[in-house]
């Protein structure tokens, strides 16, 4: 399994996932369809399906175009989201296959949108694991609660995604990492892992390189929204439960100007 990031718009990431043995590929959130189709050509792979994380235009807005460019391509999206160009709706727990070796598990991760899907990929050939989290989980952050509650985001982040194997690579929808880590330091100024990661992330961005992927393990160590089970985090934000703390940290982030 190979994953190629395709920067789109100002700070979005689309992804090309390739099953190397069959040379079949999937596109995640191909908002600029031409760019993703060109990337597939460059890598000599056949685009078979689109995995849409949620209905927002900067993720689903290229679906109709990619259907024109690749006739017959399947476009998957959550059954509780009105995903533009969707040909096949998916529910939590649905399983898809890419090529000969890649299994795709659909995980319902609502809150940012009510039908948001994260896609968890495993390979029969390798031990590589990957999850495409759209705008639910960012590196060191999470999406705004546009269509859901703190309870739902807690379930999505800390239960559904947080229970994936720790080495799972995290591919999110936007390059927000530096700002997210700067905010994370306001919640946990003494967290050495956050301090180290912000130094690394600044170097990456100055070199014009992406900060993705992260891993589930790194997120549990550095992402304040995934650390709300820790009593010291709850205490720092004056809360007594993980959900309350998540709500308060989101409120602070929404008002933070960095």
Secondary structure, DSSP 8 states (H G I E B T S, - for coil): -EEEEEEETTTEEEEEEEETTTTEEEEES-SSHHHHHHHHHHTT-EEEEEE---SSHHHHTTHHHHHHHSTT-EEEEETTS--TT-SEEE-TT-EEEETTTEEEEEEE--SSSTT-EEEEEEESSS--EEEEEETTEETTEE---SSS-HHHHHIIIIIIITTS-TT-EEEESB--HHHHHHHHHHH-TT-HHHHHHHHHHHHHHHTT-----EEHHHHHHH-GGG-TTSHHHHHHTT-SSHHHHHHHHHHHHHH---
